[in-house]
């Protein structure tokens, strides 16, 4: 039996004001390319099997995302939400089935797949010896796309981190560390956002900032997959309940 989810794309506005387009292009040159070619993207998995150790976590799982689409992974602890995110990111191989981006299995070109995605895991992976700004910029550099100054400033501002930009990350609270991890999403382009419990430790203002970032990303043709136990602002998102088979 297969557990499948299909995510509908978020409708795009019929047109963009020229001033808004030019402003966005100046702050993020990659945005125009993503917007023009967003309709071409499709991301799906078929007959997926995940085995961890000697235990089969799930089998027969399917999903499908189009540009602007969102998928929420639900289910109890141990159902395989984080494991499925790791399969989607290419960080672990599936024991069966296939995951495809635009007719090409991601296993056939893992470098290209890594270049198109952002993965925010359950752990923040924030380096304690780097400042907040350095952490965000470093993540962009690892993706081969050093953060332009306007993009870096925008990322820090969106998540309320300007005043903390020069503070070493070892002094951050859990919520501040999470905001730093999420700010990386905005510092370099990435069509696919894979988020594991993204709202963990966030206050109300940070929840609103994340909601705005998700909406903008989808409006520009990006895709979002989020594993979460908590409510998250993803309009018209499909839900894949990995615990439904229990």
N, C-alpha and C positions, 0 to 999 in steps of 0.2 A: 504494500500500500504506500502511496506517495503523499507527502504533506507538502502542498504547493501554495505559493503566494505570488500574486501578480500585482505589481505596483503601477498605478496609472500616473502619467506625467502631470506635473502641475501646469495648468494652462499659462502660456506666456501672454504678456500684454500685446495688443495689436501693433504697437509702435513705441519707439523710444524718442523722447525729446532730444534734439541735436545737442543741446548743451549738456544734458545728462550723459549722453553717449561719449562726448569728447572728454568730459571730466573723468568718467570711469576709465576711458582708454589711457589717459595720462597717468592715472594712479596704478593701473594694472593693464599693461599692454597685451597680456595673454588673454584678457577677458574677451576682446573682440573675436579672436580665433575660436575660443570656446563657444561663444554665442552663435557664430556663423555655422559651426559644424556640430552643434549639440544634438540636432535631430538625428544624426547618424548613429549615435551611440546606443548600444543595447548590451545588457549584462545579465547573464542567466546561468543557472545551474540545473542539472538534470540527474536524477537517480543517485543523489549523493549519499555516500556512506562514510561515517567517521568512526574510527576505532582508536581508543586511547588505552594504552597498556594492553590488557587482554579483554577489555570491555568494549562492546559495541555501543557507542553513544547514541547514534541515530542511523537510520537507513531510509532510502527512498525519498529523501528531501529534495524539493524543487523550488526554485524561485525565478522571477523574471522582473527586470527593471528596465525602463526606458528613460530617456533624458528627462530630467525634472522629477523623476519618481523617488519615492521613499518607502522603505520597508522597516517595520519594527519587528525585532526578534523577541518573542515572549516565551515564558515557561519558567518552571521552578529551577532552583540551583541544581546543577548537574545535568540539565536537559540538553546542553550542548550549544548554548547561545555564543559563548566566547569561542568555542571550538569552530563553529560555523564561520564566525568572523575571521578567524585565522585561516581557514580554508579559502575564503573569499579574497584575503590579502595575499595569498600565495605563500604564507609563512609555514604552512604544513600541507602535506599532500593528502588528498582524499583517498580513502581505502577503496572507493568505487565511485563511478559517475564522472561527470566532467563539469567544469566551470568555464564559461566562454565569454569573451568580450568581442563583440562584432565579428562573429564567425570564426574567431581564433581562440583555441583553448589557452587559458592564461599560462599553463605549464609549458606551452611551446615558446613563449617569449616572456619569461619572468621579469626581465629588466624593463621592458616596455610597460608591463602591468604595474610594477612598483612606481614607475615614473608618473602614472596617472592617478595614484590614490594617496589619500591620507589615512593613516591608521592611528587612532587614539585608543590605547589599551586601557585595561582596568587600572594598571599602574601608570603613573604620569610620566615616567622616564625623564624627569627634570634633573639636570645635572646641578648638584648643590654648589659647586665651586664657580659656576657661571652666574652672571647677573640675569635678571628676567629678560632683558632685551637680548643679551647674548644667547640665551637658550632658544628664543624664538628665531633669531637670525641663523643660529647654528643648524637648526632643523631644516631651514630652507636651503642652506648650503649643502647639506647631506643629500638633498633631492636634486642637486645639480642646478638649482635656480636661486642664486643668492638673492635675498630679499632686498628689493629696492627700498630706499629710505621712506618714500610715501607709503608703501605697503606695510612696512614694519611699524611706522607710526600709527597707521590705521588699525592694524591688528592689536596693538597695545591699547589704543583708545577704545576700541569696541568692547574690550573686556575689562576696562577700568584699571589698567596697569601702568598708566603713564607715570604716576608718582612712585611706582616701585621699579621702574625700568632699570635703575642702576644698583638695585639691591641684590646681593648674592642670594641665590635661591634657597640656601640652607636656612634662611631666616623666615621663609614663607610659611603661612598656615596651610592646612590641607586644601582649603577652598582656593587660596591664591595660587597654589601649585596647579590645581585643576584648571584655573583660568589661564595660566601660562601655557599649559598643554593645549588648550583649545585655541589660544591665539595663533598657534602654529598653522591652523587651518587657513588663516587669512594671509599668511606671510608669503606663500608660494602657491601657484595654481595646482589644482588637483581635481579631476572630474568626479572622482568617487571618494566619498567620505565614509569610512568604516569606524563606528564609535561604540566603545564598550562602556556602558554606564556613564554617559557623558555628563549627566546632571549631578553626579556624586559630589557632595560637599558644597554645592553651589548655593548662594543666597538668592533672594528674589531678583535682584538687579542682574546678577549673572545669568539667571534663567532667561530673563528678557533678552539679554545680549546674545545668548546662544540661539534663542528663537529667531531673532532678526537675522543672524548669520545663516541659519539653516534656510530661511525663506529666500534670502538673496541668492544663495548658492543654487537652490532649485529653480528659481526664476531665470537664472542664467544658463540653465540646462544641466546642472550638476545632479548627481545622485547621492542619496544618503541611505545607509543601513545602520540602524542603532539597536543594540542589545540593551534592554533596560527593564527594571522592575517598577520604575517610577513613570508618571505621566510626562510626556515630552511633546513639544509643539511641532508636530509634523502633520499639516493639513492633508487630508485625503490619503494618508499612508496606508499601505496594506500591512497586515499583521500575519506573521508566520509563528504559530504557537508550537514550539518544539516539545511541549509537555502534553499536547493533546492526545498523543498515542497511549499515555499512561492510564 
